[in-house]
Amino acid sequence: MSSKNKLYVVATHIGNPEDITLRALKVLKEVDFVICEEFKVGSRLLKSYDIKKPMELLNEHNEAEQTQVILDRLVMNGETAAMISDAGTPLFADPGNNLVWSCHQNGINVVPIPGASSIMAALMVSGLNLEQFLYYGFLPANKDERKRAIKRLPNNYDLVFLETPYRLKQFLGDLKKILGPNRQAIIAYKLTQSNEKIFWGSLQELSVMIQELPKGEFVFILRKIEMNKRRKYAR
């Protein structure tokens, strides 16, 4: 490393281990420690590339206290760290934003190491016009809040959603019930893996397609309603 006191935000692979970059591997080998969401996942990733580094845990359960612990290591000890997520590009619906902000406030350089992203991979294979789209992230987990959020979704943009693997059927069912069965969407399932699948169709058609689908990571893209089709979808 050229200097100390740096936080590297490092993208890893999203399924296929060959998708990590050479720069990411170099950084992971040279930093003083690695910040991960779960020790089991983080250690498995490092082991797969024959990298041995001490780790600090930072997740939604300990973010407040661990942010200060890690910041002290960077500021007081002059160490360097690499932040990774469970998969892909960190800080999209992941913990760690408070640490990044605190580093900026304390003169610690924050360096992005870009790479694989499930969101961008899904958009790449969607066939959509990508001049404009909205990243929504996760809908609320609470059933009533989720339904209210769906009713407020804009119709004039393609919307990109993330969701937990075990909630695909519920997620799709809520959308179909509120937005109607004919609304078009895309499911990008297990991207970059050997059983990767891309599903296109109406919410009704997708509900049938995924009935026997094993649990797996996915990105969901809800198609916008074209002007001449909005009357058809009006409820």
Buried (B, 14 or more C-beta within 10 A) or exposed (E): EEEEBBBBBBBBBBBEEEBBBEBBBEBBBEBBBBBBBEEEBBBEBBEEEEBEBEBBBBBEEEBEEBBEEBBEBBBEEEBBBBBBBBBBBBBBEBBBEBBBEBBEEEEBBBEEBEBBBBBBBBBEEBEBEEEEBBEBEBBEEEEEEBBEBBEEBEBEBBBBBBBEEEBBEEBBEBBBEBBBBBBBBBBBBBBBBEEBBBBBBBBBBBBEBBEEBEEBBBBBBBBBBEEEBEEEBEE
